[in-house]
Each structure stands twice: as structure tokens, then as C-alpha cells.
Amino acid sequence: MGNLIIAERKGERFTLLELQGEIDISTYQNLRRILKKTSPYMNLVVDMAGVTRIGSSGLGVLMEATNDSRKSGHSLYLSGTTDIVRLAMESTGFLAHFTLTKTVEEALKE
């Protein structure tokens, strides 16, 4: 079972979530709860640089948050995706559905 640490920082135009650890069946519910209360209401940047593994439940919750953001006229950016995360997104066909940036700073400029 994985462990996921989520640090949340709010700005005027965005909320930044910094993730450390694994997003899997044992950790995705907490991330989902935070995304549900944030993604429909303001722009969101999710710093994925510290994510060491992501399962299908993690991809699903990110996809759900991306859709919620778009429906409400906001944006969700995934920054600093690791090779492991990118490979999971590519292999499931989800990569094209996300807005990726190399760094948090790049996402904040959008």
C-alpha cells in the first residue's frame, strides 16, 4: 500500500497541490476529496514531480478533476510529471487529455 503526502497552497488565481509518493487504490480517495473541493472553483496546478507511482485509480481521479475544471471554465495543469507518470498516461491513452507543463512556474504563467 502506498503513501501520499499532499501540500496545498492557495494563491489569488490558483491553488497549488504538491504531491509526494504514490497515487494508488489506497491513497486516491484523499486526493479526490481535495480535488473535488478545489477544481470546479479555481485554476489548479498539481505538482507531480514527487509522484513515484500512479495506478489506474490515480489516473481516474486526475481525469475527473480535469473534466470538472473544464466544465466550470477553469484550468488544471499537471506539472513536473515524472517518466513513470508519463508512461502510465501514455499507455492508457490519457496523456492527450491533460495539460502538462515542465514546471510549476510555467503553469502559473498561463
N, C-alpha and C positions, 0 to 999 in steps of 0.2 A: 504494500500500500504506500502511496506517495504522500508527500508533504508539500504544501503550497503556502508561501507567505505572500500576502498582498498588502502593499503600502499604497495608500490613497492620498493624493494631494489635489486640492481644488484651486483653480485659478478663475479669473473672470470669464474667460471664453472656453475653458476646457476643464476636464478632470483627467488627471494622470493616474493610472494604475501601474505600479511597478510590481512585476511578478517574479518570484524566485521559487524554483522547484518544479514539481510535476503537476500537470493538469490531467487527471485521470478520473476513473469512476469514484475514487474515494475523496477527491478534492474539488470536483467541478461544481458541486452544489453551492458552496460558499462564494465562488467566483460568479456563478449565475445570479445569486441574490444581489451581489454588489452591482453587477452589470444591469440588472433589471431596474434597480433604483436610480441608475445614472444615465444609461444610453438613450432613453427616449427624451431626456430633458436638457442635455447639453452635449457639446462635442466631447469626444473621449479619445484619449491616447493610451494604448495599452503597451507598456514596455515589456517586450518578450525576451529581452537579452538574457535574463536569468532562468528561462524555462529550459529544463533539461530533458523533458519528455512530455509528449502530448498524445492522448488517446482519442478515440472517436467521440467520447463524451465531451472532452475539452474542445474539439473542433466544432461540435454541435452547438455548444453554448456560445462560442465566438460568432458562429454563423447567425444564431438567433439574435445576438446583440447587434450585429451589423445590420440585419434586417430591421430591427426595432429603431435603430438610429436613422436609417434612410427613410422609413415611413414617417418619422417625426420631423424630417428636414434637417437632421444633424449628421455629423460625420463621425466615423470610428476609424482610427488609424492603428495599425499594428506596427510597432517599431522594433528594430533590432532583432528580428526573427533569426534564430539560430538555424544551422543547416538541418538539424533534426526536425525542427518545427516545419521548416520549408518543405522538406521531403514528405512529411505527413500530409501537408496541404496539397502538394503536387499529386501524390499517389491516390488521394481521394477525389481529386478534381475540384477541390475547394479554393485553390490558390487564386483563381481569377475573380473570385467573389470578394476578396479582401483588398483593402487599400493598405499597401505596405510602404513603410519608409525605413531608411537605414538607421536613422537616429531619432530620438525624441525631439531634438531641436528642429529637425526637418519637418516633422509633423506639426509642431507648434507654429511654424511659419505659414502653414496652409490657411 
